[in-house]
Amino acid sequence: MLWHFNNELPIYTQLVEQIRRAIAAGELEPGARLASVRDLSLEAGVNPNTMQRAMQQLEREGLVYAQRSSGRFVTEDTAVIGRAREKLAFEHVRLYRAEMKSLGFSEREMISLLESSGEENNNGLLS
């Protein structure tokens, strides 16, 4: 897993978000065993306590579960994964709408842009 961090948010929050996204996108499959907290923290270059806190948050959300002496696993509950995926999508839509409103676009113009965004070469708007 590739880790990307910025200075605007706490590392713990970014870890949760990146793992949540990997689960929602199917990069971490249902039932997959996760690396140990120690290994994940080394891979991400973060303190093990920070990674542990992120894992506990993901457990509270139901995306990850721990089995004593076996480690942590991605939930096999596809409904939980689906809700996480939907929540991420809604957040992207919210951010898109806010940015487009700041540029002066109406709701109707936003919808039109979304509908036409899949057309080849964006009607010549982008080169």
N, C-alpha and C positions, 0 to 999 in steps of 0.2 A: 504494500500500500504506500502510495506517495503522500507525504505530509506537507502541507503548505500552511504557514502561519504568518499572521500580520500583527502589528503592535496595537491595533485598534480594539481588539477583544481579548479577554482572558484566554490563556492557552487551554484551560479545562473546557471552556465553551467551544472552542474550535475543534478540540478532539472529539467531543460529543457529536458535533455537527458533521464532521468528516466521516466518522464511523456510521452515524445514522444514514448519511447519504450513500455510503458504500452498501449498506444493507438494503436500503430502498431501491437502489439501482441494480441490485442483484450481483454486485461485485463480491459480496460476502453472502453466500447462499444459505437458505434456511437449513439449520442443523449443523452448519460448519463450525468446527472447533476453532476458537480464536487462540492466537499465541498468548503466552503468559503475559501478565502485566509487566514483568521485568523485561521480557523480549520486546514487547510493544513500545515500552518507554525508551529502550535503547534505540530501536528503529526510528522512532519519532524525535529522539534527542530531547526528551523531557524527563522531569523528575518522576520516579515510579509512583509517588504519592498523588501526583497530578493525574497520571493515567488511571490509578485506582479510583480516584474520585469520578473520572469520566465513565468508567465501567459501572460504578454504582448507580450513576444517573441513568445509564442505558438499561440497567436491570430494573430500576423503578419504572421506566417507560415500557418495559416488557419486551424490548428488542433483543435483549441478551439475558441468558440465565446461567447460573453457576451450578455445577454438580460437584459435590464434595469430592476432592482428590482427583477429579477428572478435568477440571478447568472450566472455562466459560464457552458457551455456544450461542450461536445466533438462533433466535426463536424459530420454531417451525410453524408458528401460527401466522398463516398468510394474511389474515385479517388485520393483525397488528402491524405487519409490514406494509400492507396496503394503506392503512391509516397514516403511517409515518410518511409514506410516499406522497399521499394526497396533501398532507400538511406542508411538506416541502414545496409542492407545486403551488399551493395557495400563496405561500410566502413569495414565490417568484412572481406570481401574478400581481400581488399587492405592490411589490417593488416596481414592476413594470408600469403599472397604472400611475403610481406616484411620480415616477420619472417622466412619463409621457405627459402627465398633467402639468408638470413644471415646464415642459417645452411648449405648452399651450394646445395640446391635442385634446379634442373632445372624445367622449366614450365611443361615439360612432366612428371617428377617425382611427381610434386605436383598434377597434374590431376590424376595420377595413385593412389596416396595415398587417394585422395578424393573419387575416385570410389570404392576403397577397404575398406574404413573406415566403411562402413555399414555392412561389412561381419562379421559373428559371431566370437567373440573373437579376431577380428583383425588379423586373421591368426596366432594366438598364440603369437603375439608381446607383448600384454599386459596380465598380469595375474591378 
